[in-house]
Structure formats: structure tokens, C-alpha cells
Amino acid sequence: MSQTTGSESPARLYLASASPRRRELLTQIGLAHEVLRVPAPPGEDEPQHPGESAADYVRRTASDKALRGRDWMRSQALPTLPLLAADTTVVLDGVVLGKPTDRDDAMRILRALSGATHDVHTAVAVWAGNQLLEAVSVTQVRMRELTDDEIGRYCDSGEPFGKAGAYGIQGLAGTFIAHISGSYTGVMGLPLFETANLLRAAGIQTP
């Protein structure tokens, strides 16, 4: 049900995410943690509610993940630890771009992002001491113009799948990014500045 990562030290918190990038970032700042594999609800991405802003949407989905993780922890009678969840979405001209459903969808998303500036919203939610702590990081990202050949080869690599906006800045798509304004780790999926602030508020010291 879970997997200890980060170090040989006892876990100090649960990470309610299977994302290897989030695990790597927590390990980077020396936080021993345990991955809590919470059964996902039906569907790949939860739909955005009518009239819901991107910031509210990503905050809600991250909070929902944290609360599902809390309920799973309790249902499995696991040791009580603070629990961290996060969610990332890409927003272009007010439209939320989720994870691509297939190659054609990834091509469509990347064509839309090509040569444009988009926003990456990453929300972090920490459940600790019977309270939910939340923060949202927003980063502007400008992608250079991409040819259809480049997009096709990138899709063939398999990297776009399972990623909001159909790209991973820490991978091959790093060469596509002309400029960012905000949090690089937020674009990766876990903004370390906001995360550390929330963890300190929950009583977990970070470097």
C-alpha cells in the first residue's frame, strides 16, 4: 500500500502521489517520506466545475487528494503522519489543459502551446493535526515555436503522457522552454518554497 523513499530514516510524512518527480523533490530537500498509494477515483482527470477558475480548480483537486489520503490512512489503520498531496494543471488563455488522452491529443495540446506563454498552476495541500493547509504556485512559461516534426518525435518518446499540458520540463521538453517566471519546481509538480512553508506550519522542519 505504501513505499518508503527518501532515506533510511523513519518517514516523517506521507506523500499521496505516485509521481516520481514529487518523490525526487522531497528527497532533494532531505525529507524521508512514505508514498501512500491511495486508490484513484474513476476517470483520469476530475472535470473543472462551470465558472471555476484554474487556481480554484487545482486547489480543490489537491485538497480532495489530501482528504482521500487521510481517509485511506485511517481506513487502513496506518500510523498517523502528516500527509502531503499536490496537483498541477496547465492553463492557456484561460483554458485548463489536462493530461493527453492519446497521441493525437498530445499533438493538439503541444501545437496550442507552441510559441505561446501559458501558466502552470500547482497546488499543495498538507493534512496535519486535523487541519488542511493549502498553497498555490503560479508560474508563467513561454514555449518556443515547435515544428510538427519536433512535436511528433517528442510524442513518440512517450514523455507527454501522464503529464498536464503534455510535457515535462525536467525531461526532453526542457529544450522547448524559452523562459519561465516563477517556480521551476512548481512546473515539475511540487513547488518547494510553498511546500516547505506548509510543512513548517505543520511542524515539520525543512532545511
C-alpha positions in Angstrom: 0.0 0.0 0.0 3.0 2.3 0.5 6.6 2.7 -0.2 9.3 4.3 1.9 11.6 6.7 0.0 14.0 9.5 0.6 16.4 7.9 3.1 16.7 5.1 5.6 15.3 7.4 8.3 11.8 6.8 9.5 9.2 8.5 7.3 8.1 12.0 8.5 5.1 12.3 6.2 3.0 10.5 3.7 3.1 11.6 0.0 -0.3 10.9 -1.6 1.1 10.8 -5.1 2.7 8.2 -7.4 4.6 10.9 -9.2 8.4 10.1 -9.3 9.1 13.8 -9.7 7.4 14.7 -6.5 9.3 11.9 -4.7 12.6 13.1 -6.1 11.9 16.7 -5.0 11.1 15.7 -1.4 14.2 13.5 -1.4 16.2 16.5 -2.7 15.4 18.5 0.4 16.1 15.6 2.7 12.5 14.7 3.7 12.1 11.0 4.4 8.6 10.1 3.3 6.4 7.2 2.5 4.3 7.0 -0.7 0.7 6.4 0.1 -0.9 4.6 -2.8 -4.5 5.8 -2.5 -7.0 4.2 -4.9 -7.9 6.9 -7.5 -11.5 7.8 -8.3 -12.9 6.8 -11.7 -11.5 8.9 -14.6 -8.1 10.3 -15.5 -8.8 13.9 -14.6 -11.5 15.4 -12.4 -13.6 17.9 -14.5 -13.4 21.6 -13.9 -16.7 22.9 -12.5 -18.5 25.6 -14.5 -17.2 29.0 -13.7 -14.4 27.6 -11.6 -11.1 29.4 -12.0 -7.9 27.5 -12.7 -6.5 28.4 -9.3 -9.7 27.2 -7.5 -9.8 24.1 -9.6 -6.2 23.0 -8.9 -6.6 23.9 -5.2 -9.8 21.8 -5.0 -8.3 18.8 -6.7 -5.2 18.9 -4.5 -7.3 19.2 -1.4 -9.5 16.3 -2.5 -6.4 14.2 -2.9 -5.2 15.1 0.6 -8.6 14.2 2.1 -8.8 10.9 0.2 -5.3 10.1 1.5 -6.4 11.0 5.1 -9.4 8.7 4.8 -7.3 5.9 3.3 -4.7 6.2 6.0 -7.5 5.9 8.6 -9.3 3.0 6.9 -6.0 1.0 6.7 -5.1 1.8 10.4 -1.8 3.2 9.3 0.4 5.2 11.6 -0.8 8.8 11.8 1.6 11.1 9.9 1.2 14.5 8.2 0.1 13.9 4.6 1.1 15.9 1.5 -0.8 16.0 -1.8 -0.4 18.1 -4.9 -1.9 18.7 -8.3 -0.7 20.5 -11.4 -2.5 21.9 -14.3 -1.5 23.9 -17.4 -3.6 26.9 -18.4 -3.6 28.6 -21.8 -5.8 31.6 -22.5 -8.0 30.6 -19.5 -8.4 27.0 -20.7 -7.2 24.2 -18.5 -5.1 21.7 -20.4 -5.0 18.3 -18.6 -3.2 15.1 -19.4 -3.4 14.0 -23.0 -5.7 11.0 -23.7 -3.7 9.7 -26.7 -1.1 10.8 -29.2 -3.4 12.9 -31.3 -4.5 14.8 -28.1 -0.8 15.3 -27.1 -0.1 16.7 -30.6 -3.1 19.1 -30.3 -2.0 20.3 -26.9 1.6 20.9 -27.9 0.6 22.7 -31.1 -1.5 25.0 -28.9 1.4 25.7 -26.5 3.9 26.2 -29.3 5.2 29.8 -29.5 2.8 30.8 -26.7 3.0 31.7 -23.0 1.0 29.6 -20.6 0.5 29.4 -16.8 1.3 26.4 -14.7 -0.7 26.2 -11.5 0.5 23.7 -8.9 -1.5 23.4 -5.6 -0.1 21.8 -2.5 -2.2 20.5 0.4 -1.0 19.2 3.7 -3.2 17.4 6.2 -1.8 17.6 9.7 -3.2 17.9 13.2 -6.8 17.8 11.9 -6.3 20.8 9.7 -5.8 21.3 6.0 -3.1 23.7 4.9 -3.1 24.9 1.3 -1.0 26.9 -1.1 -0.9 27.5 -4.9 2.1 28.3 -7.0 1.6 30.0 -10.4 4.4 30.1 -13.0 4.4 31.7 -16.4 6.1 29.5 -19.1 6.9 30.5 -22.7 7.5 27.8 -25.1 9.4 28.3 -28.4 7.8 27.6 -31.8 7.8 23.9 -32.4 7.5 22.2 -35.8 5.1 19.3 -36.3 8.2 17.0 -36.8 9.5 18.0 -33.3 6.1 17.5 -31.7 5.7 14.2 -33.4 9.2 12.9 -32.3 8.5 14.2 -28.8 5.2 12.3 -28.7 7.0 9.2 -29.9 9.3 9.4 -26.9 6.3 8.7 -24.7 7.2 11.6 -22.4 4.0 13.7 -22.9 1.7 11.0 -21.4 0.6 11.3 -17.8 1.7 14.9 -17.7 -0.5 18.0 -17.5 0.0 20.1 -20.7 1.6 17.1 -22.4 5.2 17.9 -21.4 7.7 17.6 -18.7 10.1 20.5 -18.2 12.7 18.2 -16.4 12.9 15.9 -19.5 13.3 16.3 -23.2 10.9 19.2 -23.3 13.4 21.3 -21.4 14.8 22.3 -24.8 11.4 23.7 -25.7 11.2 26.2 -22.9 12.4 29.7 -23.8 11.6 31.4 -20.5 9.9 30.9 -17.1 8.8 33.4 -14.5 8.1 31.7 -11.2 8.9 28.3 -9.7 10.8 25.7 -11.8 9.9 23.0 -9.2 6.3 24.1 -9.4 6.3 23.3 -13.1 7.8 20.0 -12.2 4.9 19.3 -9.9 5.9 20.3 -6.4 6.9 24.0 -5.6 9.5 23.6 -2.9 9.2 27.1 -1.5 5.4 26.8 -0.9 5.8 23.1 0.2 8.4 23.9 2.8 6.3 26.7 4.2 3.3 24.4 4.6 5.4 21.7 6.2 6.9 24.1 8.7 3.4 25.2 9.6 2.6 21.5 10.1 5.5 21.2 12.5 7.9 19.5 10.0 11.3 21.3 9.8 12.9 21.5 6.4 16.4 22.7 5.5 
